[in-house]
Amino acid sequence: MNAVEISILSYLIGSVPFSYIIPKLKGIDIREIGSGNVGATNVSRALGPYYALLCGALDVTKAYLACYIASIYSTQFVPIAGMFAMIGHVFSMFLKFRAGKGVSTFFGFLLFVDWKIALLLLAMAVVGIVETRIVSVNSLSISIWAPMLLAIFGHVGSALAAIVMSALIFYTHRENIRRLVESRELRIGGR
């Protein structure tokens, strides 16, 4: 496979909208609940934390799988696979190019590239969520830290891809950022 084929395959894998499919199996259209976002945080609002963890884990897995397949052909394809899996997740062809915010697929990419960095960022996010009870703040925070940590630990190609992916996370969180600025962002358990 070449880079173009890896990009297309990774996009298709990333496009599978688990956070839409699983609630739909329970008779719920996730796009009509809470924020309307097709992501694990909104699944938590609709179905609770266990379903949110399942959807999040599947979103992590699809990015990891795309990176794994890419690595079979060349490790240089891994950053491309991660980016296109995330683009597929955010702009899913199965949901009229509107789906999740990309954080779980970003984590799947990080987990494949360097599991120690991924777990460090996960720990930082968990502590941050416990302290603030605001998921979006911590999603934005890890998207800032990830490219720096990847670069520091020698994953230069992945760090460059992570900059693009982080910019996409900021784009998908633009409404959250506006609500944060206005002190209106929802906290976990809040209304």
C-alpha positions as CSV (number, residue, x, y, z in Angstrom):
1,M,0.0,0.0,0.0
2,N,1.1,3.5,-0.7
3,A,0.5,6.7,1.3
4,V,-2.7,7.6,-0.6
5,E,-4.2,4.1,-0.1
6,I,-3.3,4.2,3.6
7,S,-4.9,7.7,3.9
8,I,-8.2,6.4,2.3
9,L,-8.3,3.2,4.4
10,S,-7.5,5.1,7.6
11,Y,-10.3,7.6,6.8
12,L,-12.8,4.8,6.2
13,I,-11.8,3.1,9.5
14,G,-12.0,6.4,11.4
15,S,-15.4,7.1,9.8
16,V,-17.1,4.2,11.6
17,P,-19.3,6.2,14.1
18,F,-19.4,3.9,17.2
19,S,-20.9,6.7,19.3
20,Y,-23.8,6.8,16.9
21,I,-24.2,3.1,16.3
22,I,-24.3,1.9,20.0
23,P,-26.9,4.4,21.2
24,K,-28.9,3.7,18.0
25,L,-29.0,0.0,19.0
26,K,-30.7,1.2,22.2
27,G,-33.2,3.3,20.2
28,I,-31.5,6.6,20.8
29,D,-30.3,9.1,18.2
30,I,-27.3,10.6,19.9
31,R,-27.5,13.7,17.7
32,E,-30.8,14.6,19.4
33,I,-29.4,14.4,23.0
34,G,-27.3,17.0,25.0
35,S,-24.8,18.7,22.7
36,G,-25.8,16.6,19.7
37,N,-22.2,15.6,19.3
38,V,-21.4,12.0,18.2
39,G,-18.8,11.3,20.9
40,A,-18.3,9.5,24.2
41,T,-19.0,12.5,26.4
42,N,-22.5,12.9,24.9
43,V,-23.0,9.1,25.0
44,S,-22.4,9.4,28.8
45,R,-25.3,12.0,29.0
46,A,-27.6,9.7,27.0
47,L,-26.7,6.2,28.3
48,G,-24.3,6.6,31.2
49,P,-20.6,6.1,31.8
50,Y,-20.3,2.4,30.9
51,Y,-21.6,3.0,27.4
52,A,-19.4,6.1,27.1
53,L,-16.3,4.0,28.0
54,L,-17.3,1.4,25.4
55,C,-17.7,4.0,22.7
56,G,-14.5,5.8,23.7
57,A,-12.6,2.5,23.7
58,L,-13.9,1.6,20.2
59,D,-12.9,5.1,18.9
60,V,-9.4,4.6,20.4
61,T,-9.2,1.2,18.9
62,K,-10.1,2.3,15.3
63,A,-7.2,4.9,15.3
64,Y,-4.9,2.3,16.8
65,L,-5.9,-0.2,14.1
66,A,-5.4,2.3,11.3
67,C,-1.9,3.0,12.7
68,Y,-1.1,-0.7,13.1
69,I,-2.1,-1.4,9.5
70,A,0.0,1.5,8.3
71,S,3.0,0.3,10.2
72,I,3.0,-3.0,8.4
73,Y,3.9,-1.1,5.2
74,S,6.1,1.6,6.7
75,T,6.4,3.3,10.1
76,Q,6.5,6.6,8.1
77,F,2.8,6.0,7.3
78,V,1.8,5.9,10.9
79,P,1.3,9.7,11.3
80,I,-0.7,9.8,8.1
81,A,-2.9,7.0,9.3
82,G,-3.5,8.7,12.6
83,M,-4.4,12.0,11.0
84,F,-6.8,10.4,8.5
85,A,-8.4,8.2,11.1
86,M,-9.1,11.3,13.1
87,I,-10.4,13.2,10.1
88,G,-12.7,10.3,9.4
89,H,-14.0,10.4,13.0
90,V,-14.7,14.1,12.9
91,F,-16.0,14.2,9.3
92,S,-17.6,10.8,9.0
93,M,-18.9,9.9,5.5
94,F,-21.6,7.8,7.2
95,L,-23.0,10.8,9.1
96,K,-23.0,13.5,6.4
97,F,-19.4,14.5,7.4
98,R,-20.4,15.6,10.9
99,A,-19.5,13.4,13.9
100,G,-17.2,13.4,16.9
101,K,-14.6,15.8,18.2
102,G,-11.6,13.6,17.7
103,V,-10.1,13.3,21.2
104,S,-10.5,9.5,21.5
105,T,-9.0,8.8,18.0
106,F,-6.2,11.2,18.8
107,F,-5.5,9.1,21.9
108,G,-5.5,5.9,19.9
109,F,-2.8,7.4,17.6
110,L,-0.8,8.5,20.7
111,L,-1.2,5.0,22.2
112,F,0.2,3.4,19.1
113,V,3.1,5.9,18.7
114,D,4.3,5.8,22.4
115,W,2.1,4.2,25.1
116,K,4.0,5.9,27.9
117,I,3.2,9.4,26.5
118,A,-0.4,8.3,26.0
119,L,-0.8,7.1,29.6
120,L,0.9,10.2,31.0
121,L,-1.6,12.4,29.1
122,L,-4.5,10.2,30.2
123,A,-3.4,10.5,33.8
124,M,-3.2,14.3,33.4
125,A,-6.6,14.4,31.9
126,V,-8.2,12.2,34.6
127,V,-6.7,14.4,37.3
128,G,-7.8,17.5,35.5
129,I,-11.4,16.2,35.1
130,V,-11.6,15.2,38.7
131,E,-10.4,18.7,39.7
132,T,-12.4,20.8,37.2
133,R,-15.3,18.4,36.3
134,I,-15.0,20.0,32.8
135,V,-14.1,17.5,30.0
136,S,-13.4,20.0,27.3
137,V,-10.7,21.9,29.3
138,N,-8.7,18.7,29.6
139,S,-9.3,17.6,26.0
140,L,-7.8,20.9,24.9
141,S,-5.0,20.7,27.4
142,I,-3.8,17.2,26.3
143,S,-3.9,18.4,22.7
144,I,-1.4,21.1,23.6
145,W,0.9,18.8,25.5
146,A,0.9,15.9,23.1
147,P,2.9,17.5,20.2
148,M,5.5,18.8,22.7
149,L,5.9,15.5,24.4
150,L,6.2,13.6,21.1
151,A,8.9,16.0,19.9
152,I,10.8,15.8,23.2
153,F,10.8,12.0,23.1
154,G,12.0,11.9,19.5
155,H,8.8,11.2,17.6
156,V,9.3,14.2,15.2
157,G,7.0,13.0,12.4
158,S,4.3,12.1,14.8
159,A,4.7,15.4,16.6
160,L,4.1,17.3,13.3
161,A,1.0,15.2,12.7
162,A,-0.1,15.9,16.3
163,I,0.1,19.6,15.7
164,V,-2.4,19.2,12.8
165,M,-4.6,16.9,14.9
166,S,-4.5,19.3,17.9
167,A,-5.5,22.2,15.6
168,L,-8.5,20.0,14.6
169,I,-9.4,19.4,18.2
170,F,-9.4,23.1,18.9
171,Y,-11.6,23.6,15.8
172,T,-14.1,20.9,16.9
173,H,-14.2,22.5,20.4
174,R,-14.8,26.0,19.2
175,E,-18.2,26.1,20.9
176,N,-16.8,24.7,24.1
177,I,-14.1,27.4,24.0
178,R,-16.7,30.1,23.6
179,R,-18.7,28.7,26.6
180,L,-15.5,28.5,28.7
181,V,-14.8,32.1,27.9
182,E,-18.4,33.0,28.9
183,S,-18.2,30.7,32.0
184,R,-21.1,28.6,30.7
185,E,-19.4,25.3,30.0
186,L,-21.1,22.4,31.6
187,R,-19.4,20.4,34.3
188,I,-19.8,16.7,34.8
189,G,-23.0,16.2,36.7
190,G,-24.0,19.8,36.1
191,R,-27.0,21.2,34.2
